[in-house]
Amino acid sequence: MRHLLGRISAWRKPPQRLLCALAVTSSLLASLPAISWAESNPGLTLFSGVKGDNQLSYRLDFGGQPNGWDRYRLRVSHKKLKIAVAHFVISYPEYYKGTFDPKNMEIHVKGKKVPLSDVKWDKENHVIEIYPQEAVPAGSDVEIILSNVKNPNFGGVFYFNCSVQSPGDVPLSRYIGTWIISISNQG
C-alpha cells in the first residue's frame, strides 16, 4: 500500500513542478520589455574612472544603435547646479564620430522649454555650447535635449563632460559632471 501511495504522490508532484516552471517562465517573459527599454539608459557603471557623484543621468530615446539616428536627453540634477547658468558647455572625446544638429537642441528647466539665444557646435574642438536667453536659476533640474543626432558607425563608451558658466562680468566656470554614454549593437 505504501508503495502505491508513493507512486500517487510522485504523480501529483509533476503538475506542481510544471506550475512552478510556468510561473518562473512567465515572470521572465513579462520582464523582457523592461529589459530592452533599460538598454537606452546608463544603468550601473563600475570602474569608469568617474566618481559616482560626478556621473550624470541620460537617456537615448531610440536605443543608442551604431550609425542610427537618436535623441539624447542629458540630465543635470538640481543638486549639481549650485550657481546660476549663463551657458552650458558639453565636451566629448575625439574618437566620438557622431554628428549633431545645432538647430535641434533644447534646454528644459523643471520640465519647461527655455528659449535659447545661441547654439554652437565646434566640430574641431569637440565642444557644444548652448546659451539660454536668460540665466538658468541655481538649484534647477535641467534636461539638455540633442535631437537629430547621428550616432557613430561603431559602438563604444563615450564620456560627455558638462561644464557651466555663471552670468556676470567675471563668469565662473564650473565642472558639473560626466554623462557616460554607451552606443551598442545590442537592442
C-alpha positions in Angstrom: 0.0 0.0 0.0 2.8 2.4 0.9 4.4 1.7 -2.5 1.1 2.6 -4.2 0.7 5.8 -2.2 4.3 6.7 -3.1 3.5 6.4 -6.8 0.4 8.6 -6.4 2.2 11.4 -4.6 5.0 11.2 -7.2 2.4 11.5 -9.9 1.0 14.7 -8.2 4.4 16.4 -8.0 4.9 16.9 -11.7 1.9 19.3 -12.0 3.2 21.3 -9.1 6.6 21.5 -10.7 5.0 22.4 -14.0 3.1 25.2 -12.4 6.2 26.5 -10.7 8.1 26.4 -14.0 5.3 28.2 -15.8 5.3 30.9 -13.1 9.0 31.5 -13.4 8.9 31.5 -17.2 6.0 33.9 -17.4 7.7 36.3 -15.0 10.9 36.2 -17.1 8.9 36.9 -20.3 7.0 39.7 -18.7 10.3 41.4 -17.8 11.7 41.4 -21.3 10.1 44.7 -22.4 11.5 46.4 -19.3 15.0 45.0 -20.0 15.0 46.2 -23.6 13.8 49.7 -22.5 16.5 49.9 -19.9 19.2 49.4 -22.6 18.9 53.0 -23.6 19.7 54.2 -20.1 23.0 54.5 -18.3 22.5 51.6 -15.9 25.1 50.8 -13.3 28.7 51.8 -14.2 31.6 50.3 -12.4 35.2 51.2 -12.8 34.6 54.2 -15.1 37.2 56.4 -13.6 34.4 59.0 -12.8 33.3 59.3 -9.2 29.7 58.2 -8.6 28.6 61.7 -7.6 30.0 63.1 -10.8 28.1 60.7 -13.1 25.1 62.4 -14.7 21.9 60.7 -15.9 20.9 60.5 -19.5 18.5 58.7 -21.9 18.8 57.7 -25.5 15.3 57.8 -26.9 16.0 55.5 -29.9 18.2 52.8 -28.3 21.7 54.1 -29.0 22.3 51.9 -32.1 25.6 52.5 -34.0 25.0 54.5 -37.2 21.4 55.2 -36.2 19.5 58.4 -35.6 18.9 59.3 -31.9 17.8 61.8 -29.4 20.0 62.4 -26.3 18.3 63.5 -23.1 21.2 64.7 -20.9 20.0 65.5 -17.4 21.5 67.7 -14.7 20.1 67.4 -11.2 19.2 70.4 -9.2 21.7 69.2 -6.6 24.5 69.8 -9.2 23.6 73.3 -10.1 24.9 75.4 -7.2 25.2 78.6 -9.4 23.0 80.2 -12.0 24.0 79.2 -15.5 24.5 81.6 -18.4 25.7 78.9 -20.7 26.3 75.2 -20.9 29.5 73.6 -22.4 29.4 69.9 -23.4 32.7 68.4 -24.5 33.1 64.9 -25.9 36.0 62.7 -26.9 37.8 63.0 -30.2 37.0 59.4 -31.1 33.3 60.1 -31.0 32.4 60.3 -34.7 28.7 61.1 -34.5 27.1 64.3 -35.7 24.9 66.9 -34.0 22.2 69.2 -35.3 22.6 72.6 -33.6 19.2 73.7 -34.9 17.6 70.8 -32.9 18.9 71.4 -29.4 16.8 72.4 -26.5 17.1 73.1 -22.8 14.2 72.2 -20.4 14.2 73.7 -16.9 11.8 72.0 -14.5 10.1 70.4 -17.5 9.5 73.6 -19.5 11.4 74.5 -22.7 13.7 77.6 -22.3 14.3 79.9 -25.3 17.9 79.8 -26.5 19.9 82.8 -27.8 22.6 80.7 -29.5 23.9 77.2 -30.0 27.5 76.5 -31.3 28.9 73.2 -32.3 32.7 73.3 -32.7 33.5 70.1 -34.6 37.2 70.5 -34.5 37.4 71.0 -30.7 34.6 68.5 -29.9 32.5 71.0 -28.0 28.8 72.1 -28.0 27.9 75.4 -26.3 24.3 76.2 -25.5 23.3 79.7 -24.4 19.8 80.2 -22.9 18.3 83.7 -23.4 18.0 84.1 -19.6 20.2 82.5 -17.0 19.0 79.2 -15.6 18.5 79.7 -11.8 20.7 77.8 -9.4 19.1 74.7 -8.0 17.1 73.9 -11.1 16.5 70.5 -12.7 17.8 70.7 -16.3 17.4 68.5 -19.3 19.5 69.2 -22.4 17.9 67.6 -25.5 20.0 66.9 -28.5 17.7 65.8 -31.4 18.7 64.5 -34.8 22.0 63.0 -33.5 23.7 60.6 -35.9 25.4 58.0 -33.7 28.9 56.9 -34.6 29.3 54.0 -37.0 30.8 51.8 -34.3 29.7 51.3 -30.7 31.6 52.3 -27.7 31.6 54.2 -24.4 31.8 58.0 -24.7 32.4 60.4 -21.9 30.5 63.7 -22.4 31.6 66.3 -19.9 29.3 69.1 -18.7 30.6 72.5 -17.6 28.7 75.7 -17.0 29.5 79.3 -16.8 27.8 81.7 -14.4 26.4 85.1 -15.6 28.1 88.4 -14.8 31.2 90.4 -15.7 33.5 87.7 -14.4 31.9 84.4 -15.4 32.8 81.5 -13.2 33.3 78.2 -15.0 32.5 75.0 -13.1 32.6 71.3 -14.0 29.2 69.7 -13.3 29.7 66.1 -14.2 30.0 63.5 -16.9 27.5 61.5 -18.9 28.9 58.1 -19.7 27.1 57.3 -23.0 27.1 53.8 -24.4 26.4 53.2 -28.0 25.9 49.4 -28.5 24.9 46.9 -31.2 22.6 45.2 -28.7 18.9 46.0 -28.8 
